[in-house]
Amino acid sequence: MSPAPSPCEPSRERLANPFVRYLLATRPAFLSITLAGCLLGFATADADGAAFGWGRALATLSLTMLAHAGINVLNDYCDHLNGSDARNTQRIYPYTGGSRFIQNGVLTPRQVLGLAVALFAVTIAGGLWLLSVAGAGLFWIGLAGLAIGWAYSAPPLQLNSRGVGELCVAAGFLLVVAGADYAQRGAFAPLPWLAGAPFALLVAGVLYINQFPDREADRASGKLHWVARLQPAAAAWGYSLILLLAALSLLGGVLSDALPLASLVALAALLPAGVAARQLLRFSATPERLAPAIRLTLFAAHAQPLLLAAILLSSGDFP
């Protein structure tokens, strides 16, 4: 039986305004990580000498965040279908366990699905205009991003339930960086992919650590990601592996001369995640104590791309 909602969770009584209700259903506080990825993409384009277009930048930010919002809402709907959010008694709101809009009666499942469809429709319509001014290659980036967002949680693929959710998240946020770069540059280039890899891995780490409080509900619902498949003590090492890969990918970019030597300063952003790794190893079996580690992980995933973007911009002529 699910416990009573905590006071910080949404309720229909507190969200009487329909606009506010639908806005908060998108989990807007978590869209800032997409903003960070776009800024990194703009910086990689500038570092290669691409002319900056404010209109294209604002359109890219808006459409990418709309797509992220749609994916958030679709994920909530799909986790309603599989029952994982309803079963989740160990959630750490607002970080894990979904938005709780369906479970707390704020919106009906049909309304949540309708919101997701509307967000995707607006994203596609705006994306068609953006690719008409930025280049046709942006079509493939957008298509891949939406496909990954759908396949992550929606049947029949439900890729997170099959153990490849972290790969989906890393690929999706790498596309955010590459798409923002392409919208400015108008062509494909290696730099955004190399610069975006550490960021994408850190965002995958956010998903990974968030799955520990949700583990039991996910197992009961058939969401067999690696945190659900492994024992908590063993699964905790997976987070450390993700951090190691993020650090190595940044180091690889520098050693290959794709990134300036100063980019190594961005490794400092991984230090909070290192503290989170220690906390996860200690508290993997008591996930209710992981809120500080989750916050540190989120901080690292925001700080690293912003720090790297600042380093790249300092070597360019960003207006």
Buried (B, 14 or more C-beta within 10 A) or exposed (E): EEEEBEEEBBBEEEBEEEEEBBBBBBBEEBBBBBBBBBBBBBBBBBBBEBEBBEEBBEBBBBBBBBBBBBBBBBBBBBBBBBBBBBBBEBBBBBBBBBBBBBBBEBBEEEBBBBBBBBBBEBBBEBBEEBBEEBBEBBBBBBEBBBEBBBBBBBEEBBBBBEBBBBBBBBBBBBBBBBBBBBBBBBEBBEBBBBBBBBBBBBBBBBBBBBBBBBBBBBBBBEBBBBBBEBEBEEBBBBBBEBBEBBBBBBBBBBEEEBBBEBBBEBBEBBEBBBBBBEBBBEBBEEBEBBBEBBBBBBBBBBBBBBBBBBBBBEEBEBE
